[in-house]
């Protein structure tokens, strides 16, 4: 029974990984998104400030999509 669960988990993980690589977005700028709000930015590194609630410290760069917003609704639309 455990072998079946392990095999299913491995196949599920593998398929998810393939899907993620197929949907990969090149994050060098925000041009892939339709009218991104000012709360979205790109960073090279992101670290959570554990002493302050809801604060992220970022290093300017590319590759990581960061949202520092207090809004409850989505404000980023991907346009392939």
C-alpha positions as CSV (number, residue, x, y, z in Angstrom):
1,X,0.0,0.0,0.0
2,X,2.8,2.5,0.9
3,X,4.7,1.6,-2.3
4,X,1.5,2.6,-4.3
5,X,1.3,5.9,-2.5
6,X,5.0,6.6,-3.0
7,X,4.7,5.8,-6.7
8,X,1.6,7.9,-7.1
9,X,3.3,10.8,-5.3
10,X,6.4,10.6,-7.5
11,X,4.3,10.5,-10.7
12,X,2.2,13.4,-9.5
13,X,5.3,15.5,-8.6
14,X,7.0,14.7,-11.9
15,X,3.9,15.7,-13.9
16,X,3.6,18.9,-11.8
17,X,7.2,19.7,-12.5
18,X,6.7,19.2,-16.3
19,X,3.7,21.5,-16.2
20,X,5.6,24.2,-14.3
21,X,8.5,24.2,-16.9
22,X,5.9,24.3,-19.7
23,X,4.3,27.4,-18.2
24,X,7.6,29.1,-17.4
25,X,7.5,32.9,-17.7
26,X,10.8,34.8,-18.3
27,X,10.8,37.4,-15.5
28,X,13.2,40.0,-16.8
29,X,10.4,42.6,-16.8
30,X,6.7,42.9,-16.2
31,X,5.8,43.1,-19.9
32,X,4.1,39.6,-19.8
33,X,1.4,41.0,-17.5
34,X,-1.5,43.3,-18.4
35,X,-1.4,46.6,-16.5
36,X,0.5,45.4,-13.3
37,X,-0.1,47.7,-10.3
38,X,2.7,49.4,-8.5
39,X,2.6,46.8,-5.8
40,X,4.3,44.3,-8.1
41,X,8.0,44.3,-8.7
42,X,10.9,42.0,-9.7
43,X,13.7,41.0,-7.4
44,X,16.8,38.9,-7.3
45,X,16.3,37.9,-3.7
46,X,13.5,38.0,-1.2
47,X,13.7,37.6,2.6
48,X,10.8,37.9,5.1
49,X,11.4,40.2,8.0
50,X,10.4,38.0,11.0
51,X,10.2,40.9,13.4
52,X,7.6,42.8,11.3
53,X,4.3,41.4,10.0
54,X,3.8,41.3,6.2
55,X,7.2,42.9,5.4
56,X,9.5,41.5,2.7
57,X,13.1,42.8,2.1
58,X,14.1,42.5,-1.6
59,X,17.2,42.9,-3.6
60,X,16.7,44.6,-7.0
61,X,17.1,42.2,-9.9
62,X,15.1,39.8,-11.9
63,X,13.6,36.3,-11.6
64,X,11.3,36.6,-8.6
65,X,7.9,38.2,-8.8
66,X,7.1,40.1,-5.6
67,X,3.8,41.6,-4.4
68,X,3.9,44.0,-1.5
69,X,0.3,44.9,-1.3
70,X,-2.4,45.1,1.3
71,X,-5.2,44.7,-1.3
72,X,-7.3,41.5,-1.0
73,X,-8.2,41.2,-4.7
74,X,-5.8,40.0,-7.5
75,X,-4.3,42.8,-9.5
76,X,-2.0,41.0,-11.9
77,X,-3.2,39.4,-15.1
78,X,-0.8,37.2,-17.2
79,X,-1.2,37.7,-21.0
80,X,0.6,34.9,-22.9
